[in-house]
Amino acid sequence: MTTAAMTRVDRCVCFDVSFRELKAYVDETGCDREGLTARFGCGRGCAMCVPYIERMLETGRTSFDLIAPTPPTVGEEDGDTPA
């Protein structure tokens, strides 16, 4: 498997639902992200799929490059908020 293939995101891993399946359901029903969560559970586990689902709803795409996590700002590492 290539590095590019390993960094593609195409599903909610907590509930093993592909974005292709989610998109088909949206196309059929016209539901929004909350409707997908209610029907499939996506977004209720680790919630890492939420930004991808939002992109899917905006663009119609069902496979995405890995979104790099945003590093915490100073003080957020231990739960403190910057003053």
Secondary structure, DSSP 8 states (H G I E B T S, - for coil): --HHHHTEE-EETTTTEEHHHHHHHHHHH---HHHHHHHH-TTSSS-TTHHHHHHHHHH----EE--------TTTTTT----
